[in-house]
Amino acid sequence: MAYADDIVIIGRSLPSMKGGFHLLEDASIEVGLVINEGKTKYMAAANTQNCSKPLAIEIGGYSFERVESYRNLGSLVNGDSNVSEENTNLLIATSRSFWTKKSI
């Protein structure tokens, strides 16, 4: 998935995700783009608690830090299926917006 300068690579397995990264890396070299290793992160999503989630993964000469969640186009994305945190954040933002508009 891509929007502006944000790109998300999704794979059902680490090897498939690495394959997608290598395709992106090859294409970026062709057009002169550079992958910012410091800003690039990875997130493991699994439906079991027993899956291995390394603190960092290495792909080629890069090392990417693991995150538990990130924001994509204003929505919180995390590795589990729980949307309650996102719903809570949305309710708080809506409430703040309502009160701000009322007080003007």
C-alpha positions in Angstrom: 0.0 0.0 0.0 1.3 3.4 -0.8 0.2 7.0 -0.2 2.4 10.0 -0.9 5.7 9.2 0.7 4.4 6.4 3.0 4.7 2.8 1.8 3.5 -0.3 3.7 4.7 -3.7 2.7 2.4 -6.6 3.9 3.2 -10.2 3.8 1.8 -13.4 5.2 5.4 -14.5 6.2 8.7 -12.9 6.8 10.2 -14.3 3.5 7.3 -12.9 1.5 7.7 -9.5 3.2 11.4 -9.6 2.5 10.7 -10.4 -1.1 8.4 -7.3 -1.4 11.1 -5.2 0.2 13.7 -6.3 -2.3 11.3 -5.4 -5.2 10.7 -2.0 -3.7 14.5 -1.5 -3.1 15.2 -2.4 -6.7 12.6 0.0 -8.0 13.7 2.8 -5.7 17.3 2.6 -7.0 16.0 2.9 -10.6 14.3 6.2 -9.8 17.0 7.6 -7.4 15.1 7.2 -4.1 16.9 6.3 -0.9 15.4 4.1 1.9 15.7 5.8 5.3 16.7 3.0 7.6 16.2 5.2 10.7 12.5 6.0 9.8 11.6 2.5 8.5 10.0 0.1 11.0 8.4 -3.2 11.0 5.4 -4.7 12.8 4.5 -8.3 13.3 0.8 -9.2 13.4 -0.3 -12.6 14.4 -3.4 -14.3 15.8 -1.4 -16.3 18.3 0.5 -15.0 21.4 3.2 -17.6 20.9 4.7 -16.2 17.6 8.3 -15.1 17.6 8.6 -11.3 17.3 12.2 -10.3 17.1 13.1 -6.8 18.3 14.7 -6.1 14.8 14.8 -7.8 11.5 17.6 -7.6 8.9 17.0 -7.4 5.2 20.0 -7.1 3.0 22.2 -4.5 4.6 19.4 -2.9 6.5 18.2 -3.4 10.1 14.6 -2.4 11.0 13.3 -1.9 14.5 10.0 -3.5 15.6 7.0 -1.3 16.6 3.8 -2.4 18.3 1.6 0.1 16.4 1.8 3.0 14.0 -0.5 5.6 12.4 -1.5 5.4 8.8 -3.6 8.2 7.3 -4.8 9.1 10.9 -5.8 5.5 11.9 -4.0 3.5 14.5 -2.7 0.2 13.2 -1.6 -2.5 15.6 -0.7 -6.2 15.5 -3.8 -7.5 17.2 -7.5 -7.4 16.2 -8.5 -5.0 19.0 -9.9 -1.7 17.7 -11.0 -0.4 21.1 -7.9 1.8 21.4 -8.6 3.4 18.0 -12.2 3.9 18.9 -11.3 5.5 22.2 -8.9 7.9 20.4 -11.6 8.8 17.8 -14.1 9.5 20.6 -11.6 11.7 22.4 -10.7 13.6 19.2 -14.4 14.1 18.3 -15.2 15.3 21.8 -12.4 17.8 21.7 -13.5 19.0 18.3 -17.1 19.4 19.5 -16.1 21.4 22.6 -13.7 23.6 20.7 -16.3 24.5 18.1 -18.9 25.2 20.8 -16.7 27.5 22.7 -15.9 29.8 19.7 
